[in-house]
Amino acid sequence: MSYPRGRRKLKLELMDENGDRLTLIFEGRLSREKLLQLADLMELYGGAVETQPEEQYIENSKLGKLVRILAKYFPFGYFTSRDAVEAYMTEYREPISLSTASTYLARLADRGHLEKTKTGNLIRYRLAQPRIPRQGERPELRGYGLGLEP
């Protein structure tokens, strides 16, 4: 089957740590915006590849932008998903849904980049503080800088 000029067929297969596989087939005109949306989907699904010693995120993806926002606006204090959404929209002047931001924040907390506290229905986050190693322990770098330089 041939496609008109500019139309492409792209097949992505993502596998999580449990061996579950997601197959995504995209047919149509690929643009930079659509590729960034696919990158967001991959990161949302958990397809971001861990590098040593810190995770790297695709620079212009929503997750990458959110990570930069957290380091810039909330370097020491607690914040909620709503706070992160407001900071994101202020900085980038583009929308991000509350559910997307909440999902990304939960994933960052699961990966050790954020500390998460829950009081009733309110979930608050803060950047994970680098742990000072005890004598004889190797220092941990997780949570320090979130893999992106400001």
PyMOL commands that set and color helices and strands:
alter all, ss='L'
color gray80, all
select helices_A, chain A and resi 32-45+62-73+81-92+98-110+145-147
alter helices_A, ss='H'
color red, helices_A
select strands_A, chain A and resi 7-15+21-29+114-119+122-127
alter strands_A, ss='S'
color yellow, strands_A
deselect
rebuild
show_as cartoon
